[in-house]
Amino acid sequence: NGSILPLCYQYFFSKMYRENSGKFFTPHPVARAMSNLLPLKDNAIIMDPTCGGGTFLVEASRRFSDLSCYLIGNDIDQTLIYLTDVVLGLNAPKNHLKSSIISNIFTPTLEFKRWFNKVDFILANPPFSLKISSIESESKLFNLGYRNSDALFLDVCLNLLKPGGMLVCLLPHSIVANKEFLKFRLQVEREWILLGIIGMPEGVFYTTANTSTRADIIMLQKKEKYASKKEAFFAFAPSV
């Protein structure tokens, strides 16, 4: 039924994409766990701005199977967009609308920009540790000197989400924990409400990217005008 197409793609092509674009394909169980963090809402607009083979969108479709929703996939690589289109075409029910975009998220096309301030939920695994020399949209993190793709991804999501919209994504553990990212974290808390962090051990990406890179699951909510503080959860998975 096409549900394992992204897994096959990850297995055979992940090394090529990691070397060229910083992509680390997300293991299926991690993507499912992340999608389960999203609250159910009818007619939600759900986006993955770096969709790869469509794993997150398939899991979002499963999560929202009984509700209507709009699934949007974007990737800079046309081949991956084709794969996402096929996977969603085979797996998403008829009550789920679908569209795809081919755009660099840091120099976005008009088609990408038209979703600014319209998205309810973002599920994503951003490209890790690519140096970004310029960014077209407003980015306070870029102005603070953080010029790597995974850090700047948060400002991309801030532009896309509605006030009150939610982001569940993977970030390198160093961004969450290391001292040199203190100003980054303080800026994030000015713009976002931290809902939770799930720490993951080394080895999670061995099956899909053959790397020991350590990442954590981050859950954030874009602040509304009259935002109230919420209690955050913190968890840790001690083994793969």
PyMOL commands that set and color helices and strands:
alter all, ss='L'
color gray80, all
select helices_A, chain A and resi 5-21+28-35+55-63+78-91+110-113+140-143+149-160+173-177+179-191+206-209
alter helices_A, ss='H'
color red, helices_A
select strands_A, chain A and resi 44-48+69-75+96-102+119-124+161-172+192-199+215-222+233-236
alter strands_A, ss='S'
color yellow, strands_A
deselect
rebuild
show_as cartoon
